[in-house]
Amino acid sequence: MKKLLIIPLFLLVFGSSCSFIERIRQPSSETGLAEPDRAEEFFWNKDREPIAGAPIAEPDRAEAFFWNRDREPTAVAPIAEPDRAETFFWNKDREPIAAAPIRAVRAPIMGERGPTPARPELVAMSESGTSIISRTYPWPECGIIRLDKDVPNEVEPDKPFDYSIKVTNLMDTTVTHVVITENLPDNFNFISANPTAQKDANKLMWEIESLGPKASRQITVSGTATHADSLGHYTTVVTPIIPAYAEIKIVQPKLILTKIAPEEVLLCDPIPVRFVVTNSGTGSAHNVRIVETLPPGLRTSEGKSELVFDAGTLMAGQSQQFSTELQATKAGRYAGKAVASSTTGLRAESPVTTTVVSLPVLAIRMTGPERLNIGRPVTYEITVTNESDVPAKDAAIEGTIPEGVTSVKATAGAKLSGSKLVWKFGTLAPNSSKNILVSYTPTKAGTLVNSATGTAYCAETVTSSMRTSVTGIPALLLEVVDVEDPIRVGSRATYVISVTNQGSAPATNIRIACDLEDYVRYVSSAGATAGAMNGTTVRFLPLGSLPPKTKVAWRVVVAALRPGDTRFKVILNADQLSRPVEENEATLLYE
């Protein structure tokens, strides 16, 4: 005997403005009543008019109606009253064939305008093979889920058979928590399901947590019929959730701060500093600011002790660069780091940078004679040394030429610039020296002052000087002559005494004394200093100084007393003479 498999599908409640219309899809072209000689099961409307038909196996069950439990036709829309909990299939003898629980929804009101109910659809069942019954939830006009159930038309008792349930998402978005429930008849022996189902008595349940857009999921159920009777399998699809999808992007901005500064600079050079702040994370970093408090001795070009830069908003992967120049007030070692922060609490520190601010330190030394006789050349040696650990750029020595010198000579490389001699050495390496020589010939006695300065870029100027006492050599020439010779007795004889300084230095404290013999008598004296007779000697007052190349004279007048060969003796003394100089002039006295 052919068995009839009737599978009513439960409807899903879906809150929408679309009207609920139950539709049974019938892929075959066959509608209306079948041939009279064929036993059929009919769907009837509330006016008892057949709306579709499907052949059935038992002729005595000629009709099938949608009726509620009060034997009132429900047409094609589920009832709204909660106490009407089931819709039944009835045969022509008004015996229920099967029942399926439904959910209470609002039913159309008679006369209310709304969508025209769609004509129910059936899937025709053939004499052999399988049939597919489809149902769209919550209703065809607003379909979300379609259920396709593929079942065999006939099976034999105690022989295993399979049927499948296919669930398809009709939406362009993901639905979640789709629950499929399969109610098994009492005469069905369940063997297995793929995927595995949750089993509770005669009920199987599968929960699909997520079903993607237009995606499908298929379930296969295996079992046997225990005795020759129709198998009524009821499948329901409940609670598909269409998520209101709103993507909230999770971002995590991150700041990275770098600071670039030179390792060494000279004190008079600016210190270039560069900062780069980067948002290496995701999302935006807002109101980013870079701050660095400078160590003592370090200032901005405006004299401030703090650096502040506003980077604003940094997008993901974006960087901002800032540059400035600092100035050190003294040599030393300066270490510091900057901090980048945002108003949202982001913070990043730069690595510590250390800059050594150095200053070249020069020393200069001069050597030469402390004393020198006039007319002889004097030579000085000048040495400049870089006593620091950094190179001294543009190192040079400048020497001033003293006054009163001639014959200037210097080490090769010197250039005359006005009254200065200049030697340029370029860069003087740390702890290295340069030596030069310079020579002058003094033209006058006195103190010769020789000075020189050492210079280099960013170094303090150093000066060295030396004083040399230049002394001359006095050379006194004593001359004595008689104006007339011979002299007659009774006449006068005049003697001229001359002293000449032929040397290069003044002669001081010059003293003249004249000795007279008894052949003559002192009459008078005159000259550079006053003289007077003291016994037989005429003495002149001392002459304080006789410059070089100068001459002085004195005169002594005597009277001839008796004839004879007399001698006029002059004695010269000076501070520069270690012993007196004597000169005699002979005069013949006659009658």
C-alpha positions, 0 to 999 in steps of 0.5 A: 500500500502506498503511504502518504507523507504529510509534512506541515511546516511551522511559520515564523513570526517576523515583525514587519509591515509585510502581510503574512500569507502562507504559501506552499510551493508547488513546482509542478504545473498541476493545479486544481482537481485531479482526474475523478478516478484518482483518489486525491487529498485536497486543500479547501478554502473556507467556502469549501472550494478546492484550491489545489490537489495532490494525489494520495495513496488511500482512496477513502481519504478524499479530502484534506482541509485546513481547519482549526480545533473548533472545526472552523476553516482557517483559510490560508492565514494562521489564526490570531487568538492565542487559544487557537494553538493548532491548525489541523489537516482533516480528511473528508470524514472530518478526522484529523490527519496531522497537526502542527503548532503555530505562533500567534500572529495578527490575522487579516480582518475581513474587509481590511485592505492589504496584499492579496493572499497568494495562491498556496503552492504544493509539491506534487508527489510522484508514484516513485522517487522523492518529493521536495516540499518548500516553505518560505519564512516568515511568508513568501512576500518577505522571505528570510528563510526557505526550508526545502525538505526532500523525502522519499515517496515510499519506504518499506518497514524496517528498511533504513532510508534517508531524507534531507532538510535544507535551510537557505538564507534568502537575505543579503545579510547574515542571520543568526540563531536559526533553530530547526526542530524535527518532530518524529512520528511514533512509528519512526525509528531514528538511527542518526543525523548529520550533523548530529542533532540534539534529541529529546524524546521524539524531537530532534533539534539543530541550532545554526548560530550563523548563516551567511548571506544566500548560504545554505545548510543541509541536514540528513536524517536516517531511520526506519519505519517500524510498521505500515502506517504513514510517517508524519514528520513535522519540521519547524524553523524558529527564531532566525535573528537578523542582526542590526549590524553596525561595525564599530572599528576598534582602534589603538593609536600609538605614539613613537617619538624620536629625538636626533641631536649631535653628539658633539658641538663647540660652545659657540655653535648652535645645537640642531635638534630634530623631533619626529612623532609618529602614530604607529597604531590604528585610528587617530591620535588627537591634540598631540604635543611634544614637550622637553624641559631643557637641562641647566645651561641649555636654552632656546634661541629665545632664551627659554628653558622648555621646548613645546611643539603642537603636532595636532591630530595624527592619523594612523601612520602619519608623522610630524617633524619639528626642528629647532636650535639650542644654545649652550651657555657653557661647556659641558655634557647635556642629556635630555629626552622629550615626551609626546602626549595626547589628550586621550592619554597617549604618551611616548618618550624619546630616547635620551640624547647626550650632547657634549659641548666643548671649547678648544683651549689654547696656550701660548708661550714666548721665550727670548733674552731678558737683556741685550746690548743695543745693535744686536738682533734679538730672537723670540720663539713663540709656541701655541698649544691646543690643550683641549680634546677637540680640534682647534679650527683656524688656529693662528699666531699674531705677533706685534712688531715693536717700535725701534727695531730694524731687520725683521725676520720670521719663520716661513709662512708669516705674512706681514699685515700692517704692524703685525706678523700673522701665521695661520696653521689651519686646524690644530689637533688636540694636544698638539703645538706649533712653533715659530721664530721672529727676530728684530734688531733694536735701534735704541736702548730701552725696554723692548716689549714683544707680544703675540696672541694665539687664536682659533675658532671658538677658543678664547684668545691667549696672549704672551709677551716678553720684555727685553732690556736693551742696553748700549755700551758707552765709549768715551773719547777724551781729547786735550789740546793746547790752543797755542804752543809754544807759549812765551813766559808771561803769556797765557795758554788755553787748554780745551778738554773734549769728551765724546761718547762714541758708544751706544749708551749714555755715559753718566756721572762724568767727572773731569779733573786737571792737574797743573805743574808749577810752570803755570798758574791757574787763571780761569775755567769754563765749559759743560760744568763749572770748575774751581781750583783746589790746590794744584788741581782744577775740578769740574762739577760732574756731568750727569749724562752724556748721550751716545754720539754726543760731545762736551768740552771744557776750557782751562786758562793758565799763565806761563810762569817760567820756561820749561817743558810742562805737562797739562794732565786731564783725568776722566771718570764715569759710572761706566768706566771701571778705571779713570782715563788720563790724557796729557798735553805737552806745552813748551814755555819759553823766555 
